[in-house]
Amino acid sequence: MISLHGLTKEFPGGVKAVDALDLEIADGEFFALLGPSGCGKTTLLRTIAGLETPTSGRITIGNNDVTGLPPGRRDVAMVFQDYALFPHMDVTANIAYPLRIKKVPRAEREAKAAQTASRLSLSELLARRPGQLSGGQQQRVALARAIACHPTVFLFDEPLSNLDARMRLEARTFLKRLQRELAVTTVFVTHDQSEALAMADRIAVMSAGRIMQVGTPSEVFQRPSSTFVASFIGSTPMNLLPGVVKDGTLRVAGAVLPLPEGVAGGEEVVYGLRPEYMDLSVTAREDAFAGHVSVVENLGTSFLVTLEVTCDSGEHLVQAVVPEDAEPAPGGAAWAVPRHPRALVYRDGELVTP
């Protein structure tokens, strides 16, 4: 288990990349750190690895306080975004390098490298150098190097970002299966929501050095705790529209909606609903958002439709995912119909619906 207690990392100029952070990652868990660029997730990962020294706070791995230990004594293995392979070494030497640092005899470390390479389908590539490998092959070599030394923790810093779209899908399935097989605690940094949702047991969403929400992929996707998380999580951001409670109903963008439990009268709120939970109608409805179709995007088996709707605060965009063959023509009128049980209500940026 990895435990962080009041962890802070401040850089010169008063920039707090990690701000008084408390977090526990369970033994054997695949844990994702997710957030926009500059939120502090890579700094946090490097601090766990020992590549950055915390300004204050403690880090424990298992029962050991590793806050003051150098990277080599923390029993962690890190896979970097650019894989960080030695260009002058062949695959065998790259995989065996951590064992060489630990002064494992040459014959033993080469045998271990060959065994690990076989596990990752690299046996045919052992004599090649990194420059002779594809991006996916380099990634597997970096993974083999991490696995060869049997660490207690894997740390991944966006290891899939240099791969093309098809290879990324294959690689994330491979990584998830490998982590399950090895049962090693894994911390995975990414800014790609689909990667985090597909791979992680739990996710921490970060902003400005702080954790905004921790939960399972389903919890974070279906019930984001704040408008920041709601707007960040998901391949299509959540629709967030200003509304007001009046006469026992919720008025949003001209629509009269049922009042969710826990929302008091007279409040100004933000109504949230994912495009996946929004239907489309070409006939007028009082419980729907009226607008004009501005964009229709083909997603393959479905379409993402963007409507321009009018709220008291001005023009807003509302998106709905509709089945193929049900997409409207751009420029026409349409009504976005919310599925009420899926709707969320936020006050002052925080979730208020139970």
Beta strands, then each sheet from edge to edge (+ up, - down):
strand 1: 2-11
strand 2: 15-25
strand 3: 30-34
strand 4: 56-61
strand 5: 64-65
strand 6: 76-79
strand 7: 153-157
strand 8: 185-190
strand 9: 202-207
strand 10: 210-215
strand 11: 239-246
strand 12: 249-252
strand 13: 255-258
strand 14: 268-273
strand 15: 278-281
strand 16: 289-298
strand 17: 302-311
strand 18: 314-323
strand 19: 333-338
strand 20: 344-347
strand 21: 350-351
sheet 1: 2+ 1- 4+ 5-
sheet 2: 6+ 7+ 8+ 3+ 9+ 10-
sheet 3: 13+ 12- 11+ 14- 20+ 21-
sheet 4: 15+ 19- 16+ 17- 18+
end
